[in-house]
Amino acid sequence: MPPRRFKSVDECRPEIIDYVEELEVGTDDNDSEQRSSASTQRYKQDVRWYDHWLDEQGIESVLEVTPTDTNQLGRDLSNQYNGTTPRYRWDRIYAMYDYFVSLDLVDSNPLDRWNDRKTEKWGMTKTTEQSKRLEDGERYAVDQADVREMEQHVGRNRVRDQLLIRLLWHTGMRRGEASEVSLEMLNRDAREIELPGSITKNSRERVVAWQPNLDGLMQKWLDGGYRDDYLGGEDHNHLFVGERGAPLSPEAINDIVIRAADNAGINRRLYADANAPEPEDGGAKEANRWLISSHNIRHGLGSYLVHETDAGLYEVSRYLGHRSVDVTESIYVEYNPRAGTDAAHDFGPE
């Protein structure tokens, strides 16, 4: 069955078109106070889906939606999607109606009646499917002991893979970013990598750093002939090279981490996601999502910086390349009603 095709934005209802124009005005990848283009694109996808949903429900105007309709919306989101998609899609549609309320186009937000109950009614949560599958004693974030275990259990490409895993741990780079790191981006004297906006997820330049205990691996890989041997007859400046000389792909980087963790006895298959191949015999899909992947190393670094160091949320947010501090806070910090109370006692004005 071919995928459903939703209407383009300019074919949607006029109020939705206006909302998207408002989003685009507030989008700037070079301004941390504004929405990133990637975020705006996700909003556009969700409101296009919502316009299609209105068509399916026979609702002509986006301004005529009732709480009864949005109750059905919650059911449909829950039935059609897994993981965090229903929650984020609901939240973005909710934000659109808040915009309509601000313009006096509607008296109230039709999603408001269910918003505080969406988790208990439909299971909408920002908890990932991976987090739901964790067993007692398992955690999403790896720690330094896990990283050392992975380093000791890499495959035959020992120097390269140990360098890769430790560099991911020190820098928190995404696998796509690590794949694109070139020799020109390295400042070996400062132990830094200057990531240009062209390779980062939020399209903003940032600088990441490694610790002195990585120097030996970096020296072996670059100065000891290992990288040159992998290159063979290929000619490119990517830091990480595959066995046939091509740059190491993001998928290959992820596979290296998965295999090392599996070899170390600290990994397992969790579940089959939508991308898992369909078996020819029509049976159940084989699980293709793992407990530990490259992203868990990044998440582990974030947890370490937030909870084990004096680094502030702003510094961690910028170091990891999050689009805002709110993202960092939502991932790594639990709500504490007494946050700031002790400081107010100690430092508040008289």
DODRENVO-163809 format. One record per residue (C-alpha): x, y negated, z. Coordinates in pm, whole numbers. Each point is the difference from the previous one (the first is absolute). Example, Ala and Ser with C-alpha at 12.3 -4.5 7.8 and 13.67 -1.06 7.14 Angstrom:
DODRENVO-163809
<atom px="1230" py="450" pz="780"/>
<atom px="137" py="-344" pz="-66"/>
end
This chain:
DODRENVO-163809
<atom px="0" py="0" pz="0"/>
<atom px="150" py="-337" pz="-98"/>
<atom px="47" py="-256" pz="279"/>
<atom px="-272" py="-258" pz="48"/>
<atom px="77" py="-333" pz="-156"/>
<atom px="-105" py="-302" pz="201"/>
<atom px="-75" py="-329" pz="-167"/>
<atom px="276" py="-255" pz="-26"/>
<atom px="-22" py="-294" pz="240"/>
<atom px="-138" py="-236" pz="-266"/>
<atom px="-288" py="244" pz="-59"/>
<atom px="-99" py="11" pz="367"/>
<atom px="-271" py="-203" pz="170"/>
<atom px="73" py="-376" pz="-1"/>
<atom px="43" py="-22" pz="379"/>
<atom px="260" py="278" pz="-12"/>
<atom px="183" py="-179" pz="-281"/>
<atom px="5" py="-316" pz="211"/>
<atom px="135" py="193" pz="301"/>
<atom px="282" py="148" pz="-207"/>
<atom px="91" py="-347" pz="-126"/>
<atom px="17" py="-114" pz="364"/>
<atom px="230" py="293" pz="79"/>
<atom px="229" py="-81" pz="-290"/>
<atom px="34" py="-363" pz="108"/>
<atom px="121" py="121" pz="340"/>
<atom px="254" py="243" pz="-145"/>
<atom px="372" py="-76" pz="-4"/>
<atom px="277" py="259" pz="32"/>
<atom px="244" py="-274" pz="96"/>
<atom px="-207" py="-134" pz="291"/>
<atom px="-23" py="215" pz="313"/>
<atom px="-313" py="-186" pz="108"/>
<atom px="-194" py="109" pz="-308"/>
<atom px="-120" py="333" pz="-133"/>
<atom px="238" py="205" pz="-212"/>
<atom px="-92" py="88" pz="-358"/>
<atom px="-7" py="369" pz="96"/>
<atom px="-252" py="-71" pz="274"/>
<atom px="-217" py="-208" pz="-233"/>
<atom px="5" py="282" pz="-253"/>
<atom px="-136" py="241" pz="262"/>
<atom px="-279" py="-246" pz="85"/>
<atom px="-88" py="-25" pz="-370"/>
<atom px="-14" py="378" pz="-34"/>
<atom px="-232" py="28" pz="297"/>
<atom px="-245" py="-271" pz="-107"/>
<atom px="-12" py="149" pz="-351"/>
<atom px="-91" py="331" pz="161"/>
<atom px="-265" py="-180" pz="205"/>
<atom px="-149" py="-161" pz="-310"/>
<atom px="-28" py="348" pz="-151"/>
<atom px="-160" py="129" pz="320"/>
<atom px="-261" py="-279" pz="-17"/>
<atom px="-83" py="112" pz="-354"/>
<atom px="-47" py="357" pz="119"/>
<atom px="-233" py="-118" pz="277"/>
<atom px="-205" py="-214" pz="-238"/>
<atom px="84" py="-316" pz="198"/>
<atom px="4" py="-294" pz="-237"/>
<atom px="152" py="-271" pz="215"/>
<atom px="292" py="30" pz="236"/>
<atom px="-182" py="-253" pz="220"/>
<atom px="-306" py="221" pz="46"/>
<atom px="175" py="283" pz="186"/>
<atom px="-161" py="99" pz="330"/>
<atom px="128" py="188" pz="308"/>
<atom px="-193" py="301" pz="-130"/>
<atom px="204" py="-17" pz="-320"/>
<atom px="329" py="-33" pz="185"/>
<atom px="-90" py="299" pz="216"/>
<atom px="-15" py="196" pz="-325"/>
<atom px="326" py="-164" pz="-106"/>
<atom px="170" py="137" pz="310"/>
<atom px="-131" py="349" pz="-71"/>
<atom px="112" py="-10" pz="-361"/>
<atom px="349" py="-123" pz="85"/>
<atom px="37" py="276" pz="257"/>
<atom px="-127" py="269" pz="-239"/>
<atom px="202" py="-108" pz="-303"/>
<atom px="341" py="-74" pz="153"/>
<atom px="244" py="138" pz="253"/>
<atom px="267" py="-149" pz="223"/>
<atom px="11" py="-375" pz="50"/>
<atom px="-172" py="-95" pz="-329"/>
<atom px="-356" py="-29" pz="143"/>
<atom px="116" py="-227" pz="283"/>
<atom px="207" py="-236" pz="-214"/>
<atom px="-263" py="-16" pz="-274"/>
<atom px="-270" py="-81" pz="257"/>
<atom px="221" py="-269" pz="159"/>
<atom px="65" py="-169" pz="-334"/>
<atom px="-368" py="-4" pz="-93"/>
<atom px="-72" py="-135" pz="348"/>
<atom px="251" py="-282" pz="-60"/>
<atom px="-173" py="-88" pz="-326"/>
<atom px="-333" py="-42" pz="177"/>
<atom px="165" py="-216" pz="264"/>
<atom px="103" py="-224" pz="-290"/>
<atom px="-359" py="-8" pz="-123"/>
<atom px="-118" py="-95" pz="351"/>
<atom px="253" py="-284" pz="10"/>
<atom px="-153" py="-139" pz="-321"/>
<atom px="-357" py="38" pz="136"/>
<atom px="-79" py="243" pz="-281"/>
<atom px="-133" py="248" pz="258"/>
<atom px="-117" py="-56" pz="357"/>
<atom px="195" py="290" pz="147"/>
<atom px="240" py="276" pz="-96"/>
<atom px="-206" py="311" pz="-89"/>
<atom px="285" py="227" pz="115"/>
<atom px="13" py="-164" pz="343"/>
<atom px="-262" py="225" pz="161"/>
<atom px="216" py="309" pz="-56"/>
<atom px="348" py="-146" pz="13"/>
<atom px="73" py="78" pz="366"/>
<atom px="-147" py="349" pz="-41"/>
<atom px="162" py="104" pz="-328"/>
<atom px="247" py="233" pz="169"/>
<atom px="-259" py="193" pz="202"/>
<atom px="-260" py="0" pz="-281"/>
<atom px="216" py="90" pz="-297"/>
<atom px="345" py="77" pz="138"/>
<atom px="149" py="-312" pz="-159"/>
<atom px="342" py="-50" pz="148"/>
<atom px="341" py="-135" pz="-87"/>
<atom px="147" py="326" pz="123"/>
<atom px="159" py="180" pz="-292"/>
<atom px="-89" py="354" pz="-99"/>
<atom px="356" py="97" pz="90"/>
<atom px="-42" py="-133" pz="354"/>
<atom px="-322" py="196" pz="41"/>
<atom px="181" py="324" pz="-83"/>
<atom px="268" py="-38" pz="267"/>
<atom px="7" py="268" pz="267"/>
<atom px="82" py="-49" pz="368"/>
<atom px="358" py="-114" pz="36"/>
<atom px="33" py="-110" pz="-362"/>
<atom px="42" py="-365" pz="-93"/>
<atom px="-6" py="-200" pz="-319"/>
<atom px="322" py="-190" pz="66"/>
<atom px="331" py="187" pz="-5"/>
<atom px="274" py="-92" pz="248"/>
<atom px="378" py="3" pz="-14"/>
<atom px="20" py="364" pz="110"/>
<atom px="-227" py="98" pz="-289"/>
<atom px="217" py="-197" pz="-243"/>
<atom px="316" py="173" pz="123"/>
<atom px="-169" py="338" pz="-41"/>
<atom px="-95" py="-86" pz="-357"/>
<atom px="354" py="-116" pz="-77"/>
<atom px="137" py="334" pz="119"/>
<atom px="-243" py="196" pz="-216"/>
<atom px="28" py="-165" pz="-339"/>
<atom px="58" py="213" pz="-307"/>
<atom px="303" py="42" pz="-223"/>
<atom px="26" py="-375" pz="-77"/>
<atom px="119" py="-57" pz="353"/>
<atom px="179" py="-336" pz="-14"/>
<atom px="-262" py="-168" pz="-219"/>
<atom px="-297" py="130" pz="196"/>
<atom px="150" py="-78" pz="340"/>
<atom px="76" py="-352" pz="-119"/>
<atom px="-353" py="-38" pz="-133"/>
<atom px="-174" py="117" pz="319"/>
<atom px="217" py="-211" pz="229"/>
<atom px="-36" py="-306" pz="-222"/>
<atom px="-380" py="37" pz="2"/>
<atom px="14" py="24" pz="380"/>
<atom px="215" py="-312" pz="37"/>
<atom px="-176" py="-217" pz="-257"/>
<atom px="-365" py="115" pz="0"/>
<atom px="-5" py="-25" pz="-378"/>
<atom px="-289" py="152" pz="-188"/>
<atom px="99" py="286" pz="-229"/>
<atom px="-81" py="-212" pz="-306"/>
<atom px="231" py="-273" pz="127"/>
<atom px="281" py="245" pz="80"/>
<atom px="-30" py="143" pz="-351"/>
<atom px="63" py="-345" pz="-150"/>
<atom px="296" py="-105" pz="216"/>
<atom px="297" py="-84" pz="-221"/>
<atom px="368" py="-40" pz="81"/>
<atom px="-31" py="-375" pz="-52"/>
<atom px="-251" py="-23" pz="284"/>
<atom px="250" py="140" pz="252"/>
<atom px="208" py="-224" pz="223"/>
<atom px="224" py="261" pz="156"/>
<atom px="198" py="-248" pz="209"/>
<atom px="-319" py="-125" pz="167"/>
<atom px="-166" py="346" pz="-10"/>
<atom px="-305" py="-149" pz="-173"/>
<atom px="-216" py="61" pz="-304"/>
<atom px="-168" py="-294" pz="-170"/>
<atom px="-331" py="128" pz="-137"/>
<atom px="-138" py="-231" pz="-273"/>
<atom px="-372" py="-64" pz="-25"/>
<atom px="-7" py="195" pz="-326"/>
<atom px="35" py="331" pz="188"/>
<atom px="-186" py="-67" pz="327"/>
<atom px="-365" py="84" pz="60"/>
<atom px="-94" py="-354" pz="103"/>
<atom px="213" py="-156" pz="-278"/>
<atom px="207" py="-191" pz="257"/>
<atom px="375" py="13" pz="38"/>
<atom px="130" py="141" pz="326"/>
<atom px="330" py="114" pz="145"/>
<atom px="43" py="331" pz="182"/>
<atom px="302" py="125" pz="192"/>
<atom px="178" py="320" pz="93"/>
<atom px="204" py="93" pz="307"/>
<atom px="375" py="78" pz="11"/>
<atom px="-61" py="376" pz="36"/>
<atom px="-119" py="5" pz="-362"/>
<atom px="326" py="-140" pz="-137"/>
<atom px="169" py="338" pz="-32"/>
<atom px="-280" py="147" pz="-210"/>
<atom px="-18" py="-313" pz="-216"/>
<atom px="376" py="14" pz="-55"/>
<atom px="-6" py="366" pz="-97"/>
<atom px="-289" py="-53" pz="-241"/>
<atom px="136" py="-312" pz="-170"/>
<atom px="377" py="22" pz="42"/>
<atom px="54" py="374" pz="32"/>
<atom px="-119" py="85" pz="-350"/>
<atom px="-331" py="162" pz="95"/>
<atom px="-220" py="-252" pz="-179"/>
<atom px="225" py="-1" pz="-305"/>
<atom px="-19" py="379" pz="-21"/>
<atom px="-380" py="-13" pz="2"/>
<atom px="-7" py="-268" pz="-269"/>
<atom px="174" py="218" pz="-256"/>
<atom px="-41" py="-184" pz="-327"/>
<atom px="-283" py="-224" pz="124"/>
<atom px="60" py="-372" pz="41"/>
<atom px="-215" py="-186" pz="254"/>
<atom px="53" py="-187" pz="325"/>
<atom px="-259" py="167" pz="227"/>
<atom px="137" py="98" pz="340"/>
<atom px="-163" py="342" pz="10"/>
<atom px="52" py="242" pz="-287"/>
<atom px="-169" py="330" pz="-77"/>
<atom px="178" py="322" pz="-97"/>
<atom px="-36" py="-76" pz="-371"/>
<atom px="131" py="-353" pz="27"/>
<atom px="-328" py="-195" pz="-8"/>
<atom px="-104" py="-233" pz="283"/>
<atom px="-163" py="185" pz="286"/>
<atom px="-378" py="-46" pz="-30"/>
<atom px="-232" py="-91" pz="291"/>
<atom px="-153" py="349" pz="-24"/>
<atom px="343" py="163" pz="23"/>
<atom px="85" py="-214" pz="304"/>
<atom px="-319" py="115" pz="170"/>
<atom px="73" py="365" pz="-86"/>
<atom px="349" py="-25" pz="153"/>
<atom px="-146" py="-120" pz="330"/>
<atom px="-278" py="260" pz="-2"/>
<atom px="242" py="286" pz="-70"/>
<atom px="252" py="-112" pz="262"/>
<atom px="-271" py="-22" pz="267"/>
<atom px="-140" py="336" pz="-109"/>
<atom px="345" py="161" pz="14"/>
<atom px="43" py="-147" pz="349"/>
<atom px="-321" py="168" pz="116"/>
<atom px="-176" py="-329" pz="82"/>
<atom px="-228" py="-24" pz="-304"/>
<atom px="-317" py="172" pz="-114"/>
<atom px="-269" py="-36" pz="-264"/>
<atom px="-305" py="-191" pz="130"/>
<atom px="-271" py="-10" pz="-266"/>
<atom px="-79" py="-28" pz="-370"/>
<atom px="-78" py="-350" pz="-121"/>
<atom px="-172" py="-109" pz="-320"/>
<atom px="326" py="37" pz="-196"/>
<atom px="53" py="366" pz="90"/>
<atom px="-15" py="216" pz="-314"/>
<atom px="-306" py="211" pz="-60"/>
<atom px="86" py="372" pz="9"/>
<atom px="-80" py="191" pz="-317"/>
<atom px="-202" py="259" pz="189"/>
<atom px="-232" py="-267" pz="139"/>
<atom px="109" py="65" pz="357"/>
<atom px="93" py="-247" pz="270"/>
<atom px="264" py="-260" pz="-78"/>
<atom px="344" py="50" pz="155"/>
<atom px="84" py="-267" pz="256"/>
<atom px="230" py="-261" pz="-152"/>
<atom px="17" py="-253" pz="285"/>
<atom px="270" py="57" pz="259"/>
<atom px="44" py="-95" pz="364"/>
<atom px="330" py="-175" pz="-81"/>
<atom px="73" py="-189" pz="-319"/>
<atom px="212" py="-304" pz="-83"/>
<atom px="-272" py="-232" pz="133"/>
<atom px="26" py="157" pz="345"/>
<atom px="362" py="-114" pz="20"/>
<atom px="-109" py="-355" pz="-80"/>
<atom px="-280" py="24" pz="258"/>
<atom px="245" py="138" pz="254"/>
<atom px="230" py="-299" pz="-45"/>
<atom px="-292" py="-240" pz="44"/>
<atom px="-105" py="175" pz="321"/>
<atom px="356" py="-10" pz="129"/>
<atom px="47" py="-370" pz="-72"/>
<atom px="-335" py="-98" pz="156"/>
<atom px="10" py="221" pz="309"/>
<atom px="369" py="58" pz="74"/>
<atom px="165" py="-333" pz="-86"/>
<atom px="-47" py="-372" pz="62"/>
<atom px="-87" py="-65" pz="-365"/>
<atom px="-319" py="-205" pz="-31"/>
<atom px="-294" py="90" pz="-221"/>
<atom px="88" py="-274" pz="-247"/>
<atom px="354" py="134" pz="-43"/>
<atom px="-120" py="360" pz="-38"/>
<atom px="-269" py="-106" pz="-247"/>
<atom px="249" py="-181" pz="-219"/>
<atom px="261" py="275" pz="27"/>
<atom px="-245" py="270" pz="-111"/>
<atom px="-148" py="-217" pz="-272"/>
<atom px="-357" py="-8" pz="130"/>
<atom px="-226" py="-259" pz="-161"/>
<atom px="-83" py="-151" pz="341"/>
<atom px="70" py="36" pz="371"/>
<atom px="-361" py="118" pz="40"/>
<atom px="89" py="316" pz="-194"/>
<atom px="295" py="72" pz="230"/>
<atom px="-211" py="-60" pz="310"/>
<atom px="-285" py="223" pz="-121"/>
<atom px="241" py="287" pz="-69"/>
<atom px="230" py="-11" pz="302"/>
<atom px="-173" py="-188" pz="283"/>
<atom px="-301" py="116" pz="199"/>
<atom px="-239" py="-265" pz="127"/>
<atom px="81" py="-110" pz="354"/>
<atom px="-247" py="-238" pz="170"/>
<atom px="274" py="-110" pz="242"/>
<atom px="252" py="-88" pz="-270"/>
<atom px="136" py="-343" pz="92"/>
<atom px="-160" py="-6" pz="346"/>
<atom px="325" py="46" pz="194"/>
<atom px="169" py="-265" pz="-213"/>
<atom px="-286" py="-240" pz="77"/>
<atom px="50" py="60" pz="374"/>
<atom px="374" py="-62" pz="-28"/>
<atom px="17" py="-279" pz="-255"/>
<atom px="-344" py="-162" pz="-20"/>
<atom px="-19" py="-378" pz="57"/>
<atom px="-117" py="-140" pz="330"/>
end
